């Protein structure tokens, strides 16, 4: 992998980690159960994307 490609992966990892954190924080503040479950599912998907990107390294 080139240095530039590694930089792209680092950026992607950082973004996915940020999105997951934001989803978890938002879900913890929601009162509506259905909406909370939806946001928690989004957090889970961002974690899965993070794991996939990380496995490329």
PDB file of N, CA, C, O and CB in Angstrom:
ATOM      1  N   UNK A   1       0.837  -1.178   0.000  1.00  0.00           N
ATOM      2  CA  UNK A   1       0.000   0.000   0.000  1.00  0.00           C
ATOM      3  C   UNK A   1       0.884   1.243   0.000  1.00  0.00           C
ATOM      4  O   UNK A   1       1.932   1.292   0.644  1.00  0.00           O
ATOM      5  CB  UNK A   1      -0.954  -0.003   1.214  1.00  0.00           C
ATOM      6  N   UNK A   2       0.433   2.222  -0.730  1.00  0.00           N
ATOM      7  CA  UNK A   2       1.203   3.462  -0.772  1.00  0.00           C
ATOM      8  C   UNK A   2       0.913   4.303   0.471  1.00  0.00           C
ATOM      9  O   UNK A   2      -0.051   4.061   1.197  1.00  0.00           O
ATOM     10  CB  UNK A   2       0.878   4.262  -2.054  1.00  0.00           C
ATOM     11  N   UNK A   3       1.759   5.280   0.693  1.00  0.00           N
ATOM     12  CA  UNK A   3       1.570   6.191   1.821  1.00  0.00           C
ATOM     13  C   UNK A   3       0.244   6.929   1.698  1.00  0.00           C
ATOM     14  O   UNK A   3      -0.453   7.133   2.692  1.00  0.00           O
ATOM     15  CB  UNK A   3       2.730   7.194   1.906  1.00  0.00           C
ATOM     16  N   UNK A   4      -0.101   7.325   0.484  1.00  0.00           N
ATOM     17  CA  UNK A   4      -1.361   8.040   0.260  1.00  0.00           C
ATOM     18  C   UNK A   4      -2.560   7.148   0.585  1.00  0.00           C
ATOM     19  O   UNK A   4      -3.526   7.608   1.194  1.00  0.00           O
ATOM     20  CB  UNK A   4      -1.448   8.532  -1.198  1.00  0.00           C
ATOM     21  N   UNK A   5      -2.504   5.892   0.187  1.00  0.00           N
ATOM     22  CA  UNK A   5      -3.595   4.964   0.485  1.00  0.00           C
ATOM     23  C   UNK A   5      -3.733   4.747   1.988  1.00  0.00           C
ATOM     24  O   UNK A   5      -4.846   4.663   2.506  1.00  0.00           O
ATOM     25  CB  UNK A   5      -3.365   3.623  -0.220  1.00  0.00           C
ATOM     26  N   UNK A   6      -2.612   4.658   2.681  1.00  0.00           N
ATOM     27  CA  UNK A   6      -2.661   4.517   4.136  1.00  0.00           C
ATOM     28  C   UNK A   6      -3.275   5.748   4.791  1.00  0.00           C
ATOM     29  O   UNK A   6      -4.010   5.634   5.772  1.00  0.00           O
ATOM     30  CB  UNK A   6      -1.258   4.274   4.694  1.00  0.00           C
ATOM     31  N   UNK A   7      -2.977   6.913   4.251  1.00  0.00           N
ATOM     32  CA  UNK A   7      -3.580   8.148   4.776  1.00  0.00           C
ATOM     33  C   UNK A   7      -5.098   8.136   4.588  1.00  0.00           C
ATOM     34  O   UNK A   7      -5.843   8.552   5.476  1.00  0.00           O
ATOM     35  CB  UNK A   7      -2.969   9.386   4.080  1.00  0.00           C
ATOM     36  N   UNK A   8      -5.555   7.652   3.414  1.00  0.00           N
ATOM     37  CA  UNK A   8      -6.988   7.538   3.177  1.00  0.00           C
ATOM     38  C   UNK A   8      -7.642   6.590   4.181  1.00  0.00           C
ATOM     39  O   UNK A   8      -8.726   6.871   4.693  1.00  0.00           O
ATOM     40  CB  UNK A   8      -7.251   7.057   1.751  1.00  0.00           C
ATOM     41  N   UNK A   9      -6.984   5.475   4.458  1.00  0.00           N
ATOM     42  CA  UNK A   9      -7.526   4.524   5.435  1.00  0.00           C
ATOM     43  C   UNK A   9      -7.563   5.126   6.833  1.00  0.00           C
ATOM     44  O   UNK A   9      -8.523   4.916   7.575  1.00  0.00           O
ATOM     45  CB  UNK A   9      -6.696   3.237   5.444  1.00  0.00           C
ATOM     46  N   UNK A  10      -6.534   5.866   7.194  1.00  0.00           N
ATOM     47  CA  UNK A  10      -6.523   6.528   8.504  1.00  0.00           C
ATOM     48  C   UNK A  10      -7.676   7.511   8.609  1.00  0.00           C
ATOM     49  O   UNK A  10      -8.355   7.570   9.633  1.00  0.00           O
ATOM     50  CB  UNK A  10      -5.182   7.255   8.741  1.00  0.00           C
ATOM     51  N   UNK A  11      -7.899   8.281   7.554  1.00  0.00           N
ATOM     52  CA  UNK A  11      -9.019   9.220   7.545  1.00  0.00           C
ATOM     53  C   UNK A  11     -10.347   8.484   7.680  1.00  0.00           C
ATOM     54  O   UNK A  11     -11.214   8.888   8.455  1.00  0.00           O
ATOM     55  CB  UNK A  11      -9.008  10.056   6.259  1.00  0.00           C
ATOM     56  N   UNK A  12     -10.495   7.410   6.927  1.00  0.00           N
ATOM     57  CA  UNK A  12     -11.736   6.634   6.978  1.00  0.00           C
ATOM     58  C   UNK A  12     -11.958   6.060   8.372  1.00  0.00           C
ATOM     59  O   UNK A  12     -13.076   6.086   8.887  1.00  0.00           O
ATOM     60  CB  UNK A  12     -11.705   5.500   5.938  1.00  0.00           C
ATOM     61  N   UNK A  13     -10.899   5.546   8.980  1.00  0.00           N
ATOM     62  CA  UNK A  13     -11.015   5.017  10.350  1.00  0.00           C
ATOM     63  C   UNK A  13     -11.459   6.111  11.314  1.00  0.00           C
ATOM     64  O   UNK A  13     -12.344   5.900  12.143  1.00  0.00           O
ATOM     65  CB  UNK A  13      -9.671   4.415  10.816  1.00  0.00           C
ATOM     66  N   UNK A  14     -10.842   7.266  11.200  1.00  0.00           N
ATOM     67  CA  UNK A  14     -11.201   8.380  12.076  1.00  0.00           C
ATOM     68  C   UNK A  14     -12.638   8.819  11.899  1.00  0.00           C
ATOM     69  O   UNK A  14     -13.330   9.106  12.876  1.00  0.00           O
ATOM     70  CB  UNK A  14     -10.289   9.546  11.827  1.00  0.00           C
ATOM     71  N   UNK A  15     -13.095   8.874  10.647  1.00  0.00           N
ATOM     72  CA  UNK A  15     -14.475   9.276  10.395  1.00  0.00           C
ATOM     73  C   UNK A  15     -15.465   8.261  10.947  1.00  0.00           C
ATOM     74  O   UNK A  15     -16.455   8.632  11.577  1.00  0.00           O
ATOM     75  CB  UNK A  15     -14.702   9.464   8.906  1.00  0.00           C
ATOM     76  N   UNK A  16     -15.202   6.994  10.713  1.00  0.00           N
ATOM     77  CA  UNK A  16     -16.113   5.958  11.214  1.00  0.00           C
ATOM     78  C   UNK A  16     -16.154   5.944  12.739  1.00  0.00           C
ATOM     79  O   UNK A  16     -17.215   5.762  13.335  1.00  0.00           O
ATOM     80  CB  UNK A  16     -15.692   4.580  10.691  1.00  0.00           C
ATOM     81  N   UNK A  17     -15.009   6.135  13.358  1.00  0.00           N
ATOM     82  CA  UNK A  17     -14.962   6.183  14.821  1.00  0.00           C
ATOM     83  C   UNK A  17     -15.758   7.381  15.341  1.00  0.00           C
ATOM     84  O   UNK A  17     -16.496   7.269  16.320  1.00  0.00           O
ATOM     85  CB  UNK A  17     -13.499   6.254  15.316  1.00  0.00           C
ATOM     86  N   UNK A  18     -15.600   8.519  14.679  1.00  0.00           N
ATOM     87  CA  UNK A  18     -16.338   9.726  15.068  1.00  0.00           C
ATOM     88  C   UNK A  18     -17.840   9.512  14.915  1.00  0.00           C
ATOM     89  O   UNK A  18     -18.606   9.830  15.824  1.00  0.00           O
ATOM     90  CB  UNK A  18     -15.885  10.933  14.223  1.00  0.00           C
ATOM     91  N   UNK A  19     -18.268   8.972  13.764  1.00  0.00           N
ATOM     92  CA  UNK A  19     -19.692   8.752  13.526  1.00  0.00           C
ATOM     93  C   UNK A  19     -20.276   7.769  14.543  1.00  0.00           C
ATOM     94  O   UNK A  19     -21.396   7.954  15.020  1.00  0.00           O
ATOM     95  CB  UNK A  19     -19.919   8.233  12.101  1.00  0.00           C
ATOM     96  N   UNK A  20     -19.521   6.736  14.868  1.00  0.00           N
ATOM     97  CA  UNK A  20     -20.011   5.769  15.839  1.00  0.00           C
ATOM     98  C   UNK A  20     -20.198   6.431  17.202  1.00  0.00           C
ATOM     99  O   UNK A  20     -21.216   6.232  17.865  1.00  0.00           O
ATOM    100  CB  UNK A  20     -19.045   4.577  15.948  1.00  0.00           C
ATOM    101  N   UNK A  21     -19.220   7.206  17.605  1.00  0.00           N
ATOM    102  CA  UNK A  21     -19.299   7.909  18.887  1.00  0.00           C
ATOM    103  C   UNK A  21     -20.486   8.858  18.925  1.00  0.00           C
ATOM    104  O   UNK A  21     -21.213   8.916  19.916  1.00  0.00           O
ATOM    105  CB  UNK A  21     -18.009   8.682  19.153  1.00  0.00           C
ATOM    106  N   UNK A  22     -20.679   9.602  17.837  1.00  0.00           N
ATOM    107  CA  UNK A  22     -21.798  10.545  17.780  1.00  0.00           C
ATOM    108  C   UNK A  22     -23.139   9.814  17.856  1.00  0.00           C
ATOM    109  O   UNK A  22     -24.058  10.271  18.536  1.00  0.00           O
ATOM    110  CB  UNK A  22     -21.726  11.383  16.493  1.00  0.00           C
ATOM    111  N   UNK A  23     -23.252   8.697  17.171  1.00  0.00           N
ATOM    112  CA  UNK A  23     -24.488   7.916  17.209  1.00  0.00           C
ATOM    113  C   UNK A  23     -24.753   7.385  18.610  1.00  0.00           C
ATOM    114  O   UNK A  23     -25.889   7.425  19.083  1.00  0.00           O
ATOM    115  CB  UNK A  23     -24.421   6.756  16.211  1.00  0.00           C
ATOM    116  N   UNK A  24     -23.721   6.890  19.275  1.00  0.00           N
ATOM    117  CA  UNK A  24     -23.895   6.366  20.628  1.00  0.00           C
ATOM    118  C   UNK A  24     -24.316   7.470  21.593  1.00  0.00           C
ATOM    119  O   UNK A  24     -25.204   7.269  22.422  1.00  0.00           O
ATOM    120  CB  UNK A  24     -22.602   5.707  21.116  1.00  0.00           C
ATOM    121  N   UNK A  25     -23.679   8.636  21.484  1.00  0.00           N
ATOM    122  CA  UNK A  25     -24.033   9.752  22.364  1.00  0.00           C
ATOM    123  C   UNK A  25     -25.459  10.220  22.104  1.00  0.00           C
ATOM    124  O   UNK A  25     -26.201  10.520  23.039  1.00  0.00           O
ATOM    125  CB  UNK A  25     -23.054  10.917  22.172  1.00  0.00           C
ATOM    126  N   UNK A  26     -25.836  10.281  20.841  1.00  0.00           N
ATOM    127  CA  UNK A  26     -27.192  10.705  20.488  1.00  0.00           C
ATOM    128  C   UNK A  26     -28.211   9.691  20.985  1.00  0.00           C
ATOM    129  O   UNK A  26     -29.237  10.072  21.550  1.00  0.00           O
ATOM    130  CB  UNK A  26     -27.325  10.892  18.965  1.00  0.00           C
ATOM    131  N   UNK A  27     -27.943   8.416  20.785  1.00  0.00           N
ATOM    132  CA  UNK A  27     -28.872   7.364  21.221  1.00  0.00           C
ATOM    133  C   UNK A  27     -29.088   7.419  22.733  1.00  0.00           C
ATOM    134  O   UNK A  27     -30.197   7.186  23.213  1.00  0.00           O
ATOM    135  CB  UNK A  27     -28.341   5.972  20.813  1.00  0.00           C
ATOM    136  N   UNK A  28     -28.042   7.725  23.471  1.00  0.00           N
ATOM    137  CA  UNK A  28     -28.174   7.769  24.932  1.00  0.00           C
ATOM    138  C   UNK A  28     -29.073   8.915  25.395  1.00  0.00           C
ATOM    139  O   UNK A  28     -29.563   8.898  26.525  1.00  0.00           O
ATOM    140  CB  UNK A  28     -26.799   7.903  25.577  1.00  0.00           C
ATOM    141  N   UNK A  29     -29.291   9.901  24.543  1.00  0.00           N
ATOM    142  CA  UNK A  29     -30.106  11.055  24.904  1.00  0.00           C
ATOM    143  C   UNK A  29     -31.538  10.970  24.386  1.00  0.00           C
ATOM    144  O   UNK A  29     -32.379  11.792  24.747  1.00  0.00           O
ATOM    145  CB  UNK A  29     -29.465  12.304  24.387  1.00  0.00           C
ATOM    146  N   UNK A  30     -31.815   9.985  23.546  1.00  0.00           N
ATOM    147  CA  UNK A  30     -33.143   9.868  22.948  1.00  0.00           C
ATOM    148  C   UNK A  30     -34.122   9.181  23.894  1.00  0.00           C
ATOM    149  O   UNK A  30     -33.761   8.270  24.638  1.00  0.00           O
ATOM    150  CB  UNK A  30     -33.063   9.101  21.632  1.00  0.00           C
ATOM    151  N   UNK A  31     -35.354   9.635  23.845  1.00  0.00           N
ATOM    152  CA  UNK A  31     -36.420   9.047  24.660  1.00  0.00           C
ATOM    153  C   UNK A  31     -37.269   8.061  23.850  1.00  0.00           C
ATOM    154  O   UNK A  31     -37.745   7.060  24.384  1.00  0.00           O
ATOM    155  CB  UNK A  31     -37.311  10.152  25.240  1.00  0.00           C
ATOM    156  N   UNK A  32     -37.451   8.349  22.580  1.00  0.00           N
ATOM    157  CA  UNK A  32     -38.261   7.505  21.706  1.00  0.00           C
ATOM    158  C   UNK A  32     -37.529   6.185  21.451  1.00  0.00           C
ATOM    159  O   UNK A  32     -36.429   6.181  20.899  1.00  0.00           O
ATOM    160  CB  UNK A  32     -38.570   8.232  20.364  1.00  0.00           C
ATOM    161  N   UNK A  33     -38.130   5.087  21.847  1.00  0.00           N
ATOM    162  CA  UNK A  33     -37.492   3.777  21.738  1.00  0.00           C
ATOM    163  C   UNK A  33     -37.174   3.359  20.316  1.00  0.00           C
ATOM    164  O   UNK A  33     -36.113   2.794  20.051  1.00  0.00           O
ATOM    165  CB  UNK A  33     -38.362   2.751  22.357  1.00  0.00           C
ATOM    166  N   UNK A  34     -38.096   3.637  19.399  1.00  0.00           N
ATOM    167  CA  UNK A  34     -37.888   3.244  18.004  1.00  0.00           C
ATOM    168  C   UNK A  34     -36.747   4.045  17.365  1.00  0.00           C
ATOM    169  O   UNK A  34     -35.907   3.494  16.654  1.00  0.00           O
ATOM    170  CB  UNK A  34     -39.183   3.438  17.199  1.00  0.00           C
ATOM    171  N   UNK A  35     -36.737   5.334  17.629  1.00  0.00           N
ATOM    172  CA  UNK A  35     -35.676   6.187  17.094  1.00  0.00           C
ATOM    173  C   UNK A  35     -34.327   5.829  17.722  1.00  0.00           C
ATOM    174  O   UNK A  35     -33.298   5.813  17.045  1.00  0.00           O
ATOM    175  CB  UNK A  35     -36.002   7.674  17.342  1.00  0.00           C
ATOM    176  N   UNK A  36     -34.348   5.542  19.026  1.00  0.00           N
ATOM    177  CA  UNK A  36     -33.120   5.148  19.726  1.00  0.00           C
ATOM    178  C   UNK A  36     -32.540   3.870  19.126  1.00  0.00           C
ATOM    179  O   UNK A  36     -31.331   3.770  18.919  1.00  0.00           O
ATOM    180  CB  UNK A  36     -33.395   4.949  21.228  1.00  0.00           C
ATOM    181  N   UNK A  37     -33.406   2.895  18.848  1.00  0.00           N
ATOM    182  CA  UNK A  37     -32.962   1.636  18.253  1.00  0.00           C
ATOM    183  C   UNK A  37     -32.363   1.867  16.866  1.00  0.00           C
ATOM    184  O   UNK A  37     -31.375   1.232  16.498  1.00  0.00           O
ATOM    185  CB  UNK A  37     -34.130   0.644  18.165  1.00  0.00           C
ATOM    186  N   UNK A  38     -32.962   2.775  16.105  1.00  0.00           N
ATOM    187  CA  UNK A  38     -32.464   3.095  14.766  1.00  0.00           C
ATOM    188  C   UNK A  38     -31.060   3.705  14.850  1.00  0.00           C
ATOM    189  O   UNK A  38     -30.169   3.329  14.088  1.00  0.00           O
ATOM    190  CB  UNK A  38     -33.432   4.068  14.045  1.00  0.00           C
ATOM    191  N   UNK A  39     -30.871   4.639  15.771  1.00  0.00           N
ATOM    192  CA  UNK A  39     -29.571   5.293  15.914  1.00  0.00           C
ATOM    193  C   UNK A  39     -28.532   4.305  16.455  1.00  0.00           C
ATOM    194  O   UNK A  39     -27.366   4.366  16.067  1.00  0.00           O
ATOM    195  CB  UNK A  39     -29.683   6.522  16.847  1.00  0.00           C
ATOM    196  N   UNK A  40     -28.940   3.403  17.338  1.00  0.00           N
ATOM    197  CA  UNK A  40     -28.028   2.382  17.834  1.00  0.00           C
ATOM    198  C   UNK A  40     -27.601   1.448  16.698  1.00  0.00           C
ATOM    199  O   UNK A  40     -26.457   0.997  16.655  1.00  0.00           O
ATOM    200  CB  UNK A  40     -28.688   1.579  18.971  1.00  0.00           C
ATOM    201  N   UNK A  41     -28.524   1.166  15.785  1.00  0.00           N
ATOM    202  CA  UNK A  41     -28.198   0.334  14.620  1.00  0.00           C
ATOM    203  C   UNK A  41     -27.193   1.060  13.722  1.00  0.00           C
ATOM    204  O   UNK A  41     -26.289   0.440  13.163  1.00  0.00           O
ATOM    205  CB  UNK A  41     -29.486  -0.020  13.819  1.00  0.00           C
ATOM    206  N   UNK A  42     -27.357   2.360  13.592  1.00  0.00           N
ATOM    207  CA  UNK A  42     -26.397   3.147  12.812  1.00  0.00           C
ATOM    208  C   UNK A  42     -25.014   3.084  13.460  1.00  0.00           C
ATOM    209  O   UNK A  42     -24.010   2.962  12.759  1.00  0.00           O
ATOM    210  CB  UNK A  42     -26.868   4.619  12.689  1.00  0.00           C
ATOM    211  N   UNK A  43     -24.954   3.164  14.771  1.00  0.00           N
ATOM    212  CA  UNK A  43     -23.677   3.073  15.481  1.00  0.00           C
ATOM    213  C   UNK A  43     -23.030   1.718  15.231  1.00  0.00           C
ATOM    214  O   UNK A  43     -21.819   1.619  15.036  1.00  0.00           O
ATOM    215  CB  UNK A  43     -23.874   3.299  16.993  1.00  0.00           C
ATOM    216  N   UNK A  44     -23.854   0.683  15.239  1.00  0.00           N
ATOM    217  CA  UNK A  44     -23.351  -0.673  14.985  1.00  0.00           C
ATOM    218  C   UNK A  44     -22.776  -0.782  13.568  1.00  0.00           C
ATOM    219  O   UNK A  44     -21.725  -1.392  13.370  1.00  0.00           O
ATOM    220  CB  UNK A  44     -24.480  -1.714  15.183  1.00  0.00           C
ATOM    221  N   UNK A  45     -23.461  -0.192  12.585  1.00  0.00           N
ATOM    222  CA  UNK A  45     -22.977  -0.238  11.203  1.00  0.00           C
ATOM    223  C   UNK A  45     -21.661   0.521  11.048  1.00  0.00           C
ATOM    224  O   UNK A  45     -20.778   0.093  10.304  1.00  0.00           O
ATOM    225  CB  UNK A  45     -24.028   0.342  10.253  1.00  0.00           C
ATOM    226  N   UNK A  46     -21.531   1.645  11.749  1.00  0.00           N
ATOM    227  CA  UNK A  46     -20.274   2.384  11.685  1.00  0.00           C
ATOM    228  C   UNK A  46     -19.146   1.587  12.341  1.00  0.00           C
ATOM    229  O   UNK A  46     -18.001   1.657  11.894  1.00  0.00           O
ATOM    230  CB  UNK A  46     -20.423   3.755  12.364  1.00  0.00           C
ATOM    231  N   UNK A  47     -19.456   0.835  13.389  1.00  0.00           N
ATOM    232  CA  UNK A  47     -18.443  -0.019  14.009  1.00  0.00           C
ATOM    233  C   UNK A  47     -18.006  -1.113  13.039  1.00  0.00           C
ATOM    234  O   UNK A  47     -16.821  -1.434  12.946  1.00  0.00           O
ATOM    235  CB  UNK A  47     -18.981  -0.643  15.315  1.00  0.00           C
ATOM    236  N   UNK A  48     -18.967  -1.678  12.322  1.00  0.00           N
ATOM    237  CA  UNK A  48     -18.643  -2.712  11.346  1.00  0.00           C
ATOM    238  C   UNK A  48     -17.768  -2.158  10.220  1.00  0.00           C
ATOM    239  O   UNK A  48     -16.827  -2.817   9.778  1.00  0.00           O
ATOM    240  CB  UNK A  48     -19.927  -3.314  10.768  1.00  0.00           C
ATOM    241  N   UNK A  49     -18.080  -0.949   9.761  1.00  0.00           N
ATOM    242  CA  UNK A  49     -17.258  -0.315   8.727  1.00  0.00           C
ATOM    243  C   UNK A  49     -15.855  -0.043   9.255  1.00  0.00           C
ATOM    244  O   UNK A  49     -14.869  -0.243   8.545  1.00  0.00           O
ATOM    245  CB  UNK A  49     -17.908   0.995   8.243  1.00  0.00           C
ATOM    246  N   UNK A  50     -15.770   0.412  10.499  1.00  0.00           N
ATOM    247  CA  UNK A  50     -14.468   0.648  11.124  1.00  0.00           C
ATOM    248  C   UNK A  50     -13.659  -0.648  11.134  1.00  0.00           C
ATOM    249  O   UNK A  50     -12.483  -0.661  10.771  1.00  0.00           O
ATOM    250  CB  UNK A  50     -14.638   1.196  12.567  1.00  0.00           C
ATOM    251  N   UNK A  51     -14.301  -1.727  11.551  1.00  0.00           N
ATOM    252  CA  UNK A  51     -13.620  -3.027  11.617  1.00  0.00           C
ATOM    253  C   UNK A  51     -13.135  -3.484  10.236  1.00  0.00           C
ATOM    254  O   UNK A  51     -12.043  -4.038  10.106  1.00  0.00           O
ATOM    255  CB  UNK A  51     -14.558  -4.084  12.214  1.00  0.00           C
ATOM    256  N   UNK A  52     -13.956  -3.245   9.211  1.00  0.00           N
ATOM    257  CA  UNK A  52     -13.557  -3.630   7.855  1.00  0.00           C
ATOM    258  C   UNK A  52     -12.355  -2.824   7.384  1.00  0.00           C
ATOM    259  O   UNK A  52     -11.410  -3.380   6.825  1.00  0.00           O
ATOM    260  CB  UNK A  52     -14.723  -3.444   6.882  1.00  0.00           C
ATOM    261  N   UNK A  53     -12.390  -1.521   7.607  1.00  0.00           N
ATOM    262  CA  UNK A  53     -11.249  -0.685   7.227  1.00  0.00           C
ATOM    263  C   UNK A  53     -10.004  -1.101   7.998  1.00  0.00           C
ATOM    264  O   UNK A  53      -8.912  -1.182   7.437  1.00  0.00           O
ATOM    265  CB  UNK A  53     -11.558   0.803   7.479  1.00  0.00           C
ATOM    266  N   UNK A  54     -10.180  -1.363   9.284  1.00  0.00           N
ATOM    267  CA  UNK A  54      -9.036  -1.734  10.131  1.00  0.00           C
ATOM    268  C   UNK A  54      -8.412  -3.046   9.658  1.00  0.00           C
ATOM    269  O   UNK A  54      -7.195  -3.223   9.709  1.00  0.00           O
ATOM    270  CB  UNK A  54      -9.472  -1.860  11.607  1.00  0.00           C
ATOM    271  N   UNK A  55      -9.260  -3.954   9.200  1.00  0.00           N
ATOM    272  CA  UNK A  55      -8.737  -5.247   8.739  1.00  0.00           C
ATOM    273  C   UNK A  55      -7.872  -5.101   7.479  1.00  0.00           C
ATOM    274  O   UNK A  55      -7.047  -5.966   7.186  1.00  0.00           O
ATOM    275  CB  UNK A  55      -9.897  -6.211   8.462  1.00  0.00           C
ATOM    276  N   UNK A  56      -8.061  -4.020   6.749  1.00  0.00           N
ATOM    277  CA  UNK A  56      -7.238  -3.774   5.567  1.00  0.00           C
ATOM    278  C   UNK A  56      -5.788  -3.428   5.946  1.00  0.00           C
ATOM    279  O   UNK A  56      -4.865  -3.606   5.152  1.00  0.00           O
ATOM    280  CB  UNK A  56      -7.847  -2.640   4.732  1.00  0.00           C
ATOM    281  N   UNK A  57      -5.615  -2.936   7.164  1.00  0.00           N
ATOM    282  CA  UNK A  57      -4.267  -2.583   7.604  1.00  0.00           C
ATOM    283  C   UNK A  57      -3.566  -3.835   8.060  1.00  0.00           C
ATOM    284  O   UNK A  57      -2.409  -3.778   8.477  1.00  0.00           O
ATOM    285  CB  UNK A  57      -4.296  -1.528   8.736  1.00  0.00           C
TER     286      UNK A  57
END
